[in-house]
Amino acid sequence: MKTELITSLKRQATRIISELNQEKRPVLITSRGQPSAYLVDPQTFDALRATRLRILEGIARGEKAISRNAS
């Protein structure tokens, strides 16, 4: 994972985003030495959202099955 200062992001956003899209590696943005944000390419973000949704749907199905069996 790359790390960039927030001031670098302000000054060089085009370069940082271009590299992000080419390398497909998240970028940690720091402010005053502390993590401030993560940048990820759109495909990675969409994949993370889809995975999260599948996990939540699986949990919901499991909870439904438990409640049906408990009744």
C-alpha positions in Angstrom: 0.0 0.0 0.0 1.2 3.4 -0.8 1.1 6.3 1.6 0.7 9.9 0.6 0.4 13.1 2.6 -2.8 15.1 2.3 -0.8 18.0 1.0 0.6 15.8 -1.8 -3.0 14.8 -2.7 -4.0 18.4 -2.9 -1.1 19.3 -5.2 -0.8 16.1 -7.2 -4.3 14.5 -7.3 -4.2 13.7 -11.0 -0.9 11.8 -10.7 -1.9 10.0 -7.5 -5.3 8.9 -9.0 -3.7 7.9 -12.3 -1.1 5.7 -10.4 -3.9 4.3 -8.3 -5.9 3.2 -11.3 -2.9 1.7 -13.0 -1.4 -0.2 -10.0 -4.7 -1.1 -8.3 -3.1 -0.6 -4.9 -4.9 1.4 -2.2 -3.4 4.7 -1.1 -3.4 5.7 2.5 -3.8 9.5 2.9 -2.3 10.9 6.1 -2.7 14.2 7.8 -0.2 15.3 10.5 1.1 11.7 10.6 -2.3 10.1 11.2 -4.4 8.1 8.8 -7.0 10.3 7.2 -8.5 8.3 4.3 -8.0 5.5 1.9 -8.3 5.8 -1.8 -9.2 2.7 -3.9 -9.9 2.2 -7.5 -13.5 1.9 -8.6 -13.3 -1.8 -9.4 -11.9 -2.6 -5.9 -14.5 -0.4 -4.3 -17.3 -2.2 -6.2 -15.9 -5.6 -5.3 -15.7 -4.7 -1.6 -19.3 -3.5 -1.6 -20.5 -6.6 -3.4 -18.7 -8.8 -0.9 -20.1 -6.9 2.0 -23.6 -7.3 0.6 -23.2 -11.0 0.1 -22.0 -11.4 3.7 -24.9 -9.4 5.1 -27.4 -11.4 3.0 -25.9 -14.6 4.3 -26.2 -13.4 7.9 -29.8 -12.4 7.3 -30.6 -15.9 5.8 -28.9 -17.5 8.8 -30.8 -15.4 11.3 -34.1 -16.3 9.5 -33.3 -20.0 9.6 -32.5 -19.8 13.3 -35.7 -18.0 14.1 -37.8 -20.5 12.0 -36.2 -23.4 13.8 -36.6 -21.8 17.2 -40.4 -21.4 16.8 
